[in-house]
Amino acid sequence: MASLLRQEKWYYSQFYSSKRTPKRKRIPLKTKTQKTAEKLHRELEDKYASGIYDPWSGFDASPNPEGITKDSTLQEALSLYIRVKSRED
């Protein structure tokens, strides 16, 4: 079970399981817009329901619309970082 939360302008997905420790696990969606947060939250819920994603695993698998995965090279991650930072300015 998951819920969408807003705290100080940022959105989070919160998962609950009485069989896990901690019982609630909050995942930052890294967005301030409700529409984007709802979309990302639905994606996480779907992945959790299908067994692809586990919020308690310790791996930061928050939604990544840019396509960087844990298997991406350092060069790919660096290129993404530069693109994202250049858009923020």
C-alpha positions in Angstrom: 0.0 0.0 0.0 1.3 3.4 -0.9 0.3 7.0 -0.5 1.3 10.3 -1.9 2.5 12.9 0.6 3.5 16.6 0.4 5.9 18.0 2.9 7.3 21.5 2.6 6.5 21.9 -1.1 8.1 18.5 -2.0 6.3 15.3 -2.8 7.0 11.8 -1.5 5.6 8.3 -2.0 5.1 6.5 1.3 4.9 2.7 1.4 3.5 0.7 4.3 4.0 -2.9 5.3 3.3 -4.3 8.8 5.8 -7.1 8.1 8.8 -4.8 7.3 11.1 -2.6 9.4 10.5 0.3 9.4 6.8 -0.1 8.7 6.7 3.0 6.6 9.2 3.9 4.0 9.2 7.3 2.4 10.7 7.8 -1.1 11.4 11.3 -2.3 9.9 12.0 -5.8 12.2 15.1 -6.2 9.4 17.3 -7.6 7.3 20.2 -6.4 4.5 19.8 -8.9 1.5 17.7 -8.1 0.9 16.4 -11.6 4.4 15.1 -12.0 4.3 13.7 -8.4 1.1 11.8 -9.2 2.6 10.3 -12.4 5.8 9.2 -10.6 3.9 7.9 -7.6 1.7 5.7 -10.0 4.8 4.4 -11.6 6.3 3.4 -8.3 3.1 1.8 -7.1 2.9 -0.3 -10.3 6.5 -1.4 -10.0 6.0 -2.3 -6.4 2.8 -4.2 -7.1 4.5 -6.2 -9.9 7.5 -7.0 -7.7 10.0 -5.0 -9.8 10.6 -2.4 -7.1 11.2 -2.8 -3.3 11.3 0.5 -1.3 13.0 -1.3 1.6 15.9 -2.6 -0.5 18.2 0.2 0.3 18.9 1.0 -3.3 17.7 4.5 -4.3 15.4 3.5 -7.1 13.3 6.7 -7.1 11.8 7.4 -10.5 14.4 8.5 -13.1 12.8 10.0 -16.2 16.2 10.5 -17.7 17.0 6.8 -18.0 20.1 6.5 -15.8 20.2 3.1 -14.1 22.6 1.6 -11.6 24.4 0.0 -14.6 25.0 3.3 -16.4 28.6 4.4 -16.8 30.1 7.3 -15.0 30.3 9.2 -18.3 26.6 8.7 -18.9 25.7 9.9 -15.4 28.1 12.9 -15.8 26.5 13.9 -19.1 23.0 13.7 -17.6 24.1 15.8 -14.6 25.5 18.5 -16.9 22.3 18.6 -19.0 20.0 18.8 -15.9 22.1 21.5 -14.3 22.2 23.6 -17.5 18.4 23.5 -17.7 18.1 24.8 -14.1 20.0 28.0 -14.8 
